[in-house]
């Protein structure tokens, strides 16, 4: 059908069967037959024939505009598909949590973009389960998660560990020693929202150290908001160390040390589909992520 549309558009734009045949490097009878096949398909004439002249009628004008659009779209699709085989250019859809997008990905993307300046990216934010769902639904190409989620269709590769830290408002006074759970019982928590992997992780953590009864002052889906609320003396929070480093350096918050307790580290993992077509640019992105020296 595509060749029929291409022939029809060429006839209209060139103004005659003979010129169209010349442009398409085919015979006039072949061009005439293609036009006839289109007219049979739609059940109406596309030209008014006055002597040897072909005058585009209303049906033909409608088809002409639509056929040009279809040919343009097909050409774009063809170019896009061909680009999928090019490893140094393409658009990569990345799913990750807000903290990863804000504090982890920029360093890698800076490195990757220097090597592959023709690449473009789309970052999609969500918790680890949402990222997994989007990956399974082909809404993203790769994901970066901090929850140990496994799925038979997904390859998960740990890249690095993320340290956690308990922070408090800088002006809050605590004993000048490693703290005991009792030293924190008069304080409130700023924590992640219910139903997320990070919230479950924090809840279990505070249960293990005997602080599960601490009142929750605020729940949010943003690590950045948690840090800001601690700065504003709303309570304590456990956050990734990388997110707390700037306000700690600026003496807006301070890290707390608990006696005989080290905060566990969380694993940052790359996830991608095990099977199915993968664009060459995405494969290159995955390979570079695996080899990135900053993870080591």
Secondary structure, DSSP 8 states (H G I E B T S, - for coil): -HHHHHHHHHHHHHSSHHHHHHHTTS-HHHHHHHHHHHHHHHTS-SEEEETTEEEE-HHHHHHHHHHHHHHHHHHHHHHHHHHTT-TTEEEEEEEE-HHIIIIIHHHHHHHHHHH-TEEEEEEEE--HHHHHHHHHTTS-SEEEESS----TTEEEEEEEEE-EEEEEETT----SSSB-GGGGTT--EEEE-TTSHHHHHHHHHHHHTT-TT--EEEEES-HHHHHHHHHTTS-BEEEEHHHHHHHHHTTSEEEE-BTT-----EEEEEEEESSS---HHHHHHHHHHHH-GGG-
